[in-house]
Every structure is written in structure tokens, then in C-alpha cells.
Amino acid sequence: MTRQKLPTRREGETFLLDHRHSPGTAAEQIETMIVSYSRYPDGRIGEVFVNCENRRSERSIGLWADLGIIVSIALQRGATLTELSSAMSRGEINHLGKIVEVAQSPAGTLLDALLDIEVQDMVEGRANG
């Protein structure tokens, strides 16, 4: 599929998102992402920028930025957030006595959050298409 370009002028939104490595264990670490995204006129998310608040190294800064680029290219070439999110690695943790499935990588956490935003907007009637 060819790339579906976004309008030249578009509004964006930004939020903070935590990814938990090894959740519920003594080795748990939290990395905070700064996520910005913009939409197509029909309400679908079509562009994502990701920065790491922790900024531990040039390598991690590049990895976070590249994650946003890869997600954006996939969305602009026809992939859906549902497809991308469901393709990510998952693991099970015991959360308050209940086994729950969680994303194992920052990519999965990011895609889950973006999918939740898109679905919530549809439920609340904020999406145009």
C-alpha cells in the first residue's frame, strides 16, 4: 500500500506513558515515554513521536525515536493500531491475585495506549470517521 500522507497542518497531543520492565518483581524498572501523536481528518492516529524522559544514553534516545518512526510508517501504509498492538510480545503477571497479560516491551505499551485512545474516542463519538 502507498503511504497515506497526513495534512500539512494538524493538531497534536502529548502525554506521558510508563513502561514497566519486569513488573511485580524486585527487578521492576520504569521507563517514562513522552508520546506525541497527530491524526488524520477521520480521527485515526497517523503519526507518533516518542522520546524517553530518562535519556540514559544516545543509544536509548535513538531507539525511542525510531520506535515512533516505525509505528508512524506502519500506520501511514495501512496497518491498524489493533494489528500492531496484537502482534507485540506479551507476558503474564500476578496482579492483586489475578493473572493478567501485559506488554513485554515499550513498543507494546505504546501501541496498547494509542489503541486505547483511539477506541475511547470512537466510543465517545470524538472520531469523525
C-alpha positions as CSV (number, residue, x, y, z in Angstrom):
1,M,0.0,0.0,0.0
2,T,1.2,3.5,-0.7
3,R,1.8,6.0,2.1
4,Q,-1.3,7.9,3.2
5,K,0.0,11.4,4.0
6,L,-1.3,13.5,6.8
7,P,-2.5,17.1,6.3
8,T,0.4,19.6,6.4
9,R,-1.2,21.4,9.3
10,R,-2.5,19.2,12.1
11,E,-3.0,19.4,15.8
12,G,-1.1,17.1,18.0
13,E,-1.5,15.8,21.6
14,T,1.2,14.8,24.0
15,F,1.1,12.5,27.1
16,L,3.5,10.7,29.4
17,L,3.4,6.9,29.4
18,D,5.2,4.5,31.7
19,H,6.6,1.1,30.6
20,R,7.3,-1.3,33.4
21,H,10.2,-3.8,32.8
22,S,9.8,-6.9,35.0
23,P,6.5,-5.7,36.6
24,G,5.7,-7.0,40.0
25,T,9.2,-8.3,40.7
26,A,12.2,-6.9,42.7
27,A,13.8,-6.1,39.4
28,E,11.0,-3.8,38.2
29,Q,12.1,-0.7,36.4
30,I,10.0,2.1,35.0
31,E,10.8,4.0,31.8
32,T,8.7,7.0,31.0
33,M,8.0,7.8,27.4
34,I,7.0,11.3,26.2
35,V,4.5,10.5,23.4
36,S,3.2,13.0,20.9
37,Y,0.7,12.0,18.1
38,S,-1.4,13.5,15.4
39,R,-4.4,12.3,13.5
40,Y,-5.9,12.0,10.1
41,P,-9.1,14.1,9.5
42,D,-11.2,11.0,10.2
43,G,-9.7,10.7,13.7
44,R,-7.3,7.8,13.2
45,I,-3.8,8.3,14.7
46,G,-1.3,8.5,11.9
47,E,1.9,9.9,13.3
48,V,3.8,9.2,16.5
49,F,6.9,10.7,18.1
50,V,8.5,9.1,21.2
51,N,11.1,10.4,23.5
52,C,12.5,8.8,26.6
53,E,12.3,11.0,29.7
54,N,15.1,9.0,31.3
55,R,17.5,9.8,28.4
56,R,20.1,7.4,29.7
57,S,22.2,7.2,26.5
58,E,22.4,8.3,22.9
59,R,21.5,4.7,22.0
60,S,18.3,4.7,24.0
61,I,17.3,8.2,22.7
62,G,17.7,6.8,19.1
63,L,15.8,3.6,19.9
64,W,12.8,5.6,21.3
65,A,12.8,8.0,18.4
66,D,13.0,5.1,15.9
67,L,10.0,3.4,17.6
68,G,7.9,6.4,16.8
69,I,9.1,6.4,13.2
70,I,8.4,2.7,12.6
71,V,4.9,3.0,14.1
72,S,4.2,6.1,12.0
73,I,5.3,4.4,8.8
74,A,3.2,1.3,9.5
75,L,0.1,3.4,10.2
76,Q,0.6,5.5,7.1
77,R,0.9,2.4,5.0
78,G,-2.3,0.9,6.2
79,A,-1.6,-1.0,9.4
80,T,-4.0,-0.5,12.2
81,L,-3.3,0.0,15.8
82,T,-5.2,-3.2,16.5
83,E,-2.9,-5.2,14.2
84,L,0.2,-3.7,15.6
85,S,-0.7,-4.0,19.2
86,S,-1.9,-7.6,18.9
87,A,1.5,-8.5,17.3
88,M,3.6,-7.4,20.3
89,S,5.1,-9.8,22.8
90,R,3.0,-10.4,25.9
91,G,3.8,-11.9,29.3
92,E,1.7,-12.8,32.3
93,I,2.0,-11.3,35.8
94,N,0.1,-11.8,39.0
95,H,-1.6,-8.5,39.7
96,L,-3.6,-8.4,43.0
97,G,-4.0,-12.2,42.9
98,K,-5.2,-12.2,39.3
99,I,-3.1,-13.3,36.3
100,V,-3.1,-10.5,33.7
101,E,-1.4,-10.2,30.3
102,V,0.9,-7.3,29.8
103,A,3.1,-5.9,27.1
104,Q,6.7,-7.0,27.4
105,S,8.3,-4.1,25.6
106,P,7.9,-0.3,25.4
107,A,6.6,-0.8,21.8
108,G,3.7,-2.9,23.1
109,T,3.0,-0.5,25.9
110,L,3.0,2.4,23.4
111,L,0.7,0.6,20.9
112,D,-1.7,-0.5,23.7
113,A,-2.0,3.1,24.9
114,L,-2.6,4.5,21.4
115,L,-5.2,1.8,20.7
116,D,-7.0,2.7,24.0
117,I,-7.1,6.4,23.0
118,E,-8.5,5.6,19.5
119,V,-11.1,3.2,20.9
120,Q,-12.1,5.6,23.6
121,D,-12.5,8.4,21.1
122,M,-14.8,6.2,19.0
123,V,-16.9,5.2,22.0
124,E,-17.3,8.8,23.0
125,G,-18.0,9.9,19.4
126,R,-15.0,12.1,19.0
127,A,-13.7,10.3,15.9
128,N,-15.1,11.8,12.6
129,G,-15.0,8.6,10.6
